[in-house]
Amino acid sequence: MTRAYEEIIDFIAAGTTPSGIVAFQPSDEAKAQVADLIHREKTTGLSPEETAELNHYSQLEHLMRLAKARARTHLPHEQLH
C-alpha cells in the first residue's frame, strides 16, 4: 500500500469534519513521490508497477477533490473564504 493510501486511511479512520476535509493536504513525502513519478513518466518512462501507482495517486486525488467539493457545501458561508 502506498504512502498516500496510508495517509488517507489514517485521516478517515481518525474521524473528521467538513473543514478538516477541506484542509487536508498530503505529506511532503507523498507529494514528492507523485512529482517524481510524473517527471519520470515524461522523461524516461515508468515500469508497469510505477504506472499503476501513478494511476492510483490520480484516483486518490480525484476522490479527495470530490470530497472537498462536497464538504464545502456543509461549511457555513463564512468559512468558505
Residue, then its C-alpha position, 0 to 999 in steps of 0.5 A: m500500500t502506498r504512502a498516500y493510501e496510508e495517509i488517507i486511511d489514517f485521516i478517515a479512520a481518525g474521524t473528521t469534519p467538513s473543514g478538516i476535509v477541506a484542509f487536508q493536504p498530503s505529506d511532503e513525502a507523498k507529494a514528492q513521490v507523485a512529482d517524481l513519478i510524473h517527471r519520470e513518466k515524461t522523461t524516461g518512462l515508468s515500469p508497469e508497477e510505477t504506472a499503476e501507482l501513478n494511476h492510483y495517486s490520480q484516483l486518490e486525488h480525484l476522490m479527495r477533490l470530490a470530497k472537498a467539493r462536497a464538504r464545502t457545501h456543509l461549511p457555513h458561508e463564512q468559512l468558505h473564504 
